[in-house]
């Protein structure tokens, strides 16, 4: 039976740390450099029932067109789409260095049998997905059935093959710091390459508090295993200035080794254009 330690900080300590980090001086960036860093770490996302070939074409062209070498402005790190659009996105982005991420495995609710989740992941990978964003079974987690949550992630990680796996916790449904910390540990021990806050499909998505808790889990996991795991806040981060708070927390908790798109992403659909306006 899988058991996990409780999260070591109180709510007031979390709030104090976030305030301290938010006001801290930059360690590795100027403000303009931080905005460029955020843009280069965005998974530009379209996950709507109305998505169609034209919308995905526009999404990919937007990701490509951000790049401006003369102004040192990067393209986004990836685009994130539903599985039926992976092959289209892959063809449009070939040669650009922009990754294709796909949600799969019964996104966003996670309420499907495991064999169907695995089949969807295999479909997305076969279509060319470089990255898979899956969501844990929150119902099973909240029942205390940690082993089954772990086993599902292991099975989906295996189905990913060479594709990197981002495991979404849906922190707004886990609610407590202890739950978020434990779910982070389960995901990482099961093989997650990234842990991710949210689907963007419920009322409460990424928050600095949930982000900090997950970073603490990553730091603890790294100390225990000497394995780096990436972090992706997603959902509701639509203002450029707010995105910088997340970067300040990241550089203070995990440090320089995580300040790249290999280990940090932001899931967003509106943020990129607002950052371009700042630049």
C-alpha positions as CSV (number, residue, x, y, z in Angstrom):
1,X,0.0,0.0,0.0
2,X,1.4,3.4,-1.1
3,X,1.6,6.0,1.7
4,X,3.1,9.5,1.5
5,X,4.4,12.1,4.0
6,X,2.3,15.1,4.6
7,X,3.3,18.5,3.1
8,X,5.7,20.1,5.5
9,X,4.5,23.8,5.3
10,X,1.5,25.5,6.8
11,X,-0.9,27.7,4.8
12,X,0.5,30.9,6.4
13,X,4.1,29.8,5.6
14,X,3.1,29.2,1.9
15,X,1.6,32.7,1.7
16,X,4.7,34.2,3.3
17,X,7.0,32.4,0.9
18,X,5.0,33.5,-2.2
19,X,5.0,37.1,-1.0
20,X,8.8,37.0,-0.4
21,X,9.5,35.3,-3.8
22,X,7.2,37.7,-5.7
23,X,9.0,40.7,-4.3
24,X,12.5,39.3,-4.7
25,X,15.0,40.8,-7.2
26,X,15.6,38.7,-10.4
27,X,18.5,36.3,-10.1
28,X,18.9,35.3,-13.7
29,X,16.8,37.7,-15.8
30,X,15.9,41.2,-16.5
31,X,12.2,41.8,-16.8
32,X,12.3,41.8,-20.6
33,X,14.4,38.6,-20.5
34,X,11.9,37.0,-18.2
35,X,9.0,37.8,-20.6
36,X,11.0,36.2,-23.5
37,X,11.7,33.2,-21.3
38,X,8.0,32.8,-20.5
39,X,7.1,33.1,-24.2
40,X,9.6,30.4,-25.1
41,X,8.1,28.1,-22.5
42,X,4.4,28.4,-23.5
43,X,2.4,25.4,-24.7
44,X,0.1,27.4,-27.0
45,X,-3.2,25.6,-26.5
46,X,-6.5,25.0,-28.2
47,X,-8.7,22.4,-26.5
48,X,-12.3,23.3,-27.4
49,X,-15.2,21.3,-28.8
50,X,-15.2,23.7,-31.7
51,X,-11.6,23.0,-32.8
52,X,-11.3,22.2,-36.5
53,X,-8.6,22.1,-39.1
54,X,-8.6,25.8,-39.7
55,X,-8.3,26.6,-36.0
56,X,-5.4,24.3,-35.7
57,X,-3.7,25.8,-38.8
58,X,-4.1,29.2,-37.3
59,X,-2.8,28.0,-33.9
60,X,0.4,26.6,-35.5
61,X,1.0,29.6,-37.7
62,X,0.6,31.9,-34.6
63,X,3.2,29.8,-32.7
64,X,5.6,30.0,-35.7
65,X,5.1,33.7,-36.3
66,X,6.1,34.8,-32.8
67,X,9.7,34.1,-33.6
68,X,11.7,37.2,-34.5
69,X,15.4,36.8,-34.3
70,X,16.1,40.5,-34.8
71,X,14.3,41.2,-31.5
72,X,15.4,38.0,-29.8
73,X,11.8,36.8,-29.5
74,X,11.4,33.0,-29.6
75,X,8.5,30.9,-30.8
76,X,6.5,29.0,-28.2
77,X,7.8,25.7,-26.9
78,X,4.9,23.7,-28.2
79,X,1.3,23.6,-29.3
80,X,-1.2,21.5,-27.4
81,X,-4.1,19.9,-29.2
82,X,-6.6,17.1,-29.1
83,X,-5.4,13.7,-30.6
84,X,-7.3,14.1,-34.0
85,X,-5.3,17.2,-34.8
86,X,-1.8,15.8,-33.9
87,X,-0.9,14.7,-37.4
88,X,-1.9,18.1,-38.9
89,X,0.0,20.0,-36.3
90,X,3.1,17.8,-36.7
91,X,3.1,18.5,-40.5
92,X,2.7,22.2,-40.1
93,X,5.4,22.5,-37.4
94,X,8.0,20.2,-39.0
95,X,11.4,21.8,-39.0
96,X,10.4,24.7,-36.6
97,X,11.6,23.1,-33.4
98,X,8.1,23.6,-31.9
99,X,6.9,20.4,-30.2
100,X,3.4,18.9,-30.6
101,X,1.7,18.1,-27.3
102,X,-1.6,16.2,-27.1
103,X,-4.0,15.7,-24.3
104,X,-4.9,12.0,-24.1
105,X,-6.1,9.4,-21.7
106,X,-9.7,10.6,-21.2
107,X,-8.9,14.3,-20.8
108,X,-10.2,16.3,-18.9
109,X,-12.2,14.1,-16.5
110,X,-10.1,10.9,-16.6
111,X,-13.2,8.9,-16.3
112,X,-12.6,6.0,-18.7
113,X,-11.3,2.5,-18.4
114,X,-7.6,2.2,-18.5
115,X,-7.4,0.3,-21.8
116,X,-9.3,3.1,-23.5
117,X,-6.9,5.7,-22.0
118,X,-3.9,3.7,-23.2
119,X,-5.4,3.3,-26.6
120,X,-5.9,7.0,-27.0
121,X,-2.3,7.7,-25.9
122,X,-1.0,5.2,-28.4
123,X,-3.1,6.8,-31.1
124,X,-1.7,10.3,-30.4
125,X,1.9,9.0,-30.2
126,X,1.4,7.1,-33.5
127,X,0.1,10.4,-35.1
128,X,3.4,12.1,-34.1
129,X,2.9,13.6,-30.6
130,X,6.2,14.6,-29.0
131,X,4.5,15.0,-25.6
132,X,1.4,13.6,-23.9
133,X,-0.6,15.5,-21.3
134,X,-2.7,13.0,-19.2
135,X,-4.8,13.6,-16.2
136,X,-4.9,11.5,-13.1
137,X,-8.0,9.7,-11.8
138,X,-8.9,12.2,-9.1
139,X,-11.8,10.1,-7.9
140,X,-9.6,7.2,-7.2
141,X,-7.0,9.4,-5.5
142,X,-9.6,11.0,-3.2
143,X,-10.7,7.5,-2.3
144,X,-7.2,6.8,-1.1
145,X,-6.6,4.3,-3.9
146,X,-3.1,5.6,-4.6
147,X,-1.9,2.3,-6.0
148,X,-4.3,2.3,-8.8
149,X,-3.5,5.9,-9.6
150,X,0.2,5.0,-9.7
151,X,-0.5,1.9,-11.9
152,X,-2.5,3.9,-14.4
153,X,0.4,6.5,-14.8
154,X,2.9,3.6,-15.2
155,X,0.8,2.1,-18.0
156,X,0.3,5.4,-19.8
157,X,4.0,6.2,-19.5
158,X,4.8,2.9,-21.1
159,X,2.3,3.7,-23.9
160,X,4.1,7.0,-24.6
161,X,7.2,5.3,-25.9
162,X,9.7,8.1,-26.7
163,X,7.1,10.9,-26.1
164,X,7.5,12.9,-22.8
165,X,4.7,12.5,-20.3
166,X,3.1,15.4,-18.4
167,X,0.8,14.3,-15.6
168,X,-2.0,16.7,-14.7
169,X,-3.1,16.6,-11.1
170,X,-6.1,18.9,-11.4
171,X,-5.2,20.7,-8.1
172,X,-8.5,22.5,-7.9
173,X,-10.2,19.2,-7.2
174,X,-7.5,17.8,-4.9
175,X,-8.0,21.0,-2.7
176,X,-5.5,20.4,0.1
177,X,-1.7,20.9,0.2
178,X,-1.3,17.3,1.5
179,X,-3.2,16.0,-1.5
180,X,-1.3,18.1,-4.0
181,X,2.0,17.1,-2.5
182,X,1.1,13.4,-2.4
183,X,-0.3,13.3,-5.9
184,X,2.9,15.0,-7.2
185,X,5.0,12.3,-5.5
186,X,2.9,9.5,-7.0
187,X,3.1,11.0,-10.5
188,X,6.9,11.4,-10.3
189,X,7.5,7.9,-8.9
190,X,5.3,6.5,-11.6
191,X,7.6,8.1,-14.3
192,X,6.2,11.5,-15.1
193,X,8.6,13.7,-17.0
194,X,6.5,16.8,-16.0
195,X,3.8,17.4,-13.4
196,X,1.1,19.9,-14.3
197,X,-1.4,21.8,-12.2
198,X,-4.6,21.8,-14.2
199,X,-6.7,21.0,-17.2
200,X,-8.1,24.6,-17.5
201,X,-11.5,23.0,-17.6
202,X,-12.7,23.7,-14.0
203,X,-13.3,26.8,-12.0
204,X,-10.0,26.7,-10.0
205,X,-6.9,26.1,-12.1
206,X,-3.3,27.1,-11.5
207,X,-2.5,29.2,-8.4
208,X,0.8,30.3,-7.0
209,X,0.0,28.2,-3.9
210,X,-0.5,24.9,-5.8
211,X,2.5,25.7,-8.0
212,X,4.7,26.2,-4.9
213,X,3.6,23.0,-3.3
214,X,4.4,21.1,-6.5
215,X,7.8,22.7,-6.8
216,X,8.6,21.6,-3.2
217,X,7.6,18.1,-4.2
218,X,9.9,18.2,-7.2
219,X,12.7,19.5,-5.0
220,X,12.2,16.7,-2.5
221,X,12.0,14.1,-5.3
222,X,15.2,15.4,-6.8
223,X,17.0,15.2,-3.4
224,X,15.8,11.6,-3.0
225,X,16.3,10.3,-6.6
226,X,18.7,12.8,-8.3
227,X,16.1,12.9,-11.2
228,X,14.9,16.2,-12.6
229,X,11.1,16.5,-13.3
230,X,9.6,19.4,-15.1
231,X,6.8,21.7,-14.0
232,X,3.8,23.1,-15.9
233,X,1.3,25.5,-14.4
234,X,-1.7,25.7,-16.7
235,X,-5.2,27.3,-16.8
236,X,-6.0,30.9,-15.9
237,X,-2.6,32.4,-16.4
238,X,-3.6,35.0,-18.9
239,X,-1.8,38.1,-17.7
240,X,1.8,38.8,-18.5
241,X,2.7,40.2,-15.1
242,X,1.1,37.2,-13.3
243,X,3.3,34.8,-15.4
244,X,6.4,36.5,-14.0
245,X,5.3,35.7,-10.4
246,X,5.5,32.0,-11.4
247,X,9.0,32.4,-12.8
248,X,10.2,34.2,-9.7
249,X,8.8,31.3,-7.5
250,X,10.5,28.8,-9.9
251,X,13.9,30.4,-9.8
252,X,13.9,30.7,-6.0
253,X,12.7,27.2,-5.3
254,X,14.3,25.1,-8.0
255,X,16.9,27.4,-9.4
256,X,18.8,27.8,-12.6
257,X,18.7,24.1,-13.7
258,X,15.0,24.4,-14.2
259,X,15.0,27.7,-16.1
260,X,14.6,26.2,-19.6
261,X,11.8,24.8,-21.7
262,X,13.0,21.3,-21.1
263,X,11.9,21.6,-17.5
264,X,9.4,24.4,-17.4
265,X,6.2,25.1,-19.4
266,X,3.2,27.3,-19.1
267,X,-0.1,26.1,-20.6
268,X,-1.9,29.1,-22.1
269,X,-4.0,30.3,-25.0
270,X,-4.1,34.1,-24.4
271,X,-0.9,34.8,-22.6
272,X,1.5,34.8,-25.6
273,X,0.0,37.7,-27.4
274,X,0.0,39.8,-24.2
275,X,3.7,39.1,-23.7
276,X,4.5,40.2,-27.2
277,X,2.7,43.5,-26.4
278,X,5.0,43.9,-23.4
279,X,8.1,43.3,-25.6
